[in-house]
């Protein structure tokens, strides 16, 4: 379905639209507890060039500002990529998923002006992030790989975005998304 939706309408161009953002780093947010997403996050975190920040769920249950938010925004504004995950708990309460996703969105909202691209996995996580960032729509442009669309956000934040279902993908999925989003930024710089 994503492939069909991403096809241009008659008279539309397939060219990659201007990114329209400062050249900040990519913000990766993994809110899903699904094993494929966790495995892909671990691979991305173990590689070079991406700062990993695991946020304790307790911090996200509260409405407390953290120095981590400012550090994440500063890292992104400097052009570096950041992976944000929710630190795993021994006894995670799955019924708190919506509360944790909303807390994660509030926690990251101050960084919304700093990133140049966004990746989100976990449906509730993506919905909460986009709402907190003031995104009103996503205009689909193409696919990173089958079943994983990318597009441009519209609204208060306008940037490339990749979303994926939590239980979808393999251990290299986030790495491939990072490469795709970096390629987009390089193409924008070459214009």
TATASUL-V312489 format. One line per field, one symbol per residue. burial: b if it has 9 or more other C-alpha atoms within 8 Angstrom, else e. A space follows every 50 residues. Layout:
burial->???
This chain:
burial->ebbeebbeeeeeeeeeeebeeebbbbbbbbbbeeebbbbbbebbbeeeeb bbeebbbebbbeeeeeeebbebbbbbbebbbbbbbbeeeeeeeeeebbeb bbbbbbbbbbbbebbbbbbbbbbbbbebbbbbbbbbebebbbbbeeebbb bbbbbebbbbbbbbebeeebbbbbbbbbebbeeebeebeee
